[in-house]
Amino acid sequence: MNFCGIICEFNPFHNGHEYIIQEAKKQTNAEIVCVMSGDFVQRGEPAIEDKYSRAKKAISAGANAVLELPIIYACSNAENFAYGAIKILNAIGAKYVAFGVENTTLEILKTVAKLKYENSVTFQNNFKNEIENGINFNTALKRSISKTLNDKNVLEILEKPNNILAIEYLTAILKLKSQIIPVAINRCDDGYYETVNKGKFLSASGIRNKIFNGEDYYEFIPKNAKLDTFFNKNHIKTLKTLQILKIKQTPEKELELFYDYSEGIEYRIKKMCNNYSSFDEIVSNIVSPRYRMARVNKLMLYPLLVVTKKVIEKSKATKPCAKVLAIEKNNKELLKTKKQKINLIVSNNDYNSLNKNQNEIINIDLNASTIYNTVFDNKLSSDKKIGTMFL
């Protein structure tokens, strides 16, 4: 059976997501397997709705299965996010991966991905020069790509978040020497951060804003996809208090062990947590041209979720593993995937088959869900008790 992967957050699930699922089915004639972020997403924030609710809505909209992308990838930079998801799709034998793009062609994105993958001396020198000017990694990357290709127009393409992710998916395919076939689907809205609707389509960010502001958002989501409860501003405040407390209780030398802590940033983070009580004040005093807001948000989250450099490093040489959140009741072909390539967690017994490194990866997810559900006052049991939803 052919699988087509869709790498996603569904935060929340909306009409654009349903469109991509249906369009991917139409273009590939394959079973749709979503690899979805769990209870925390790439920006270093909690998902507005728990992962099981989002997975259920994806199945209702036409997906055949939803796997959880482990936290170590889901709450990372675009490169690691894409690599972890493609690694999982490659392991289950996916033939395709479908993704949204913004006003560009697949060939241009492939050219940029190849440039990144080959990492030529010219590209390295351009990147080094940009970094030495004190700018952040992402901006340096965009400028060095543009200079190496001698194409200023590519900068506009690289300003679009979904195009950046698409390039990382394509780069990961090259790194893994995977045979996965990319399928680019033009987005129906005007981009990831767009807050103005385009017909019945509005970005997840725009919909979240409407939900937080108590505005009507129903026309932008599929029927029966309304959020009964959501991670609101009070929950977020509680979570941020826990993040600050964890950092205050952790010595600087231990903070340095967490992922992406470098250049002595642990001292600045610790100092700001001691100097300010407001999370927003703390973050605003850490943000700099080198450390952008999204990166700082993740740095503030990693200690609470116990995401360390060591577990990230181990994961690179570890066979992939993923929890199956939801699957169609009468469609179990995915579960026949050979275990020598990936460990899929469906029931409690599957936790026993994980090796030491896989256990460390999955324990981070279990801990994250416990924190999320406790702060959310969610009645969901622990992940180990819920298992996989057969819908």
Helices and strands as residue ranges (DSSP letters): E 3-8, H 15-28, E 31-37, H 51-60, E 65-69, H 71-74, H 78-91, E 96-101, H 106-118, H 121-132, H 137-149, H 154-158, H 161-175, E 181-186, H 204-212, G 218-220, H 233-249, H 252-255, H 265-275, H 279-284, H 293-305, H 309-316, E 321-327, G 333-336, E 343-345, H 348-351, H 356-376, H 383-386, E 389-390
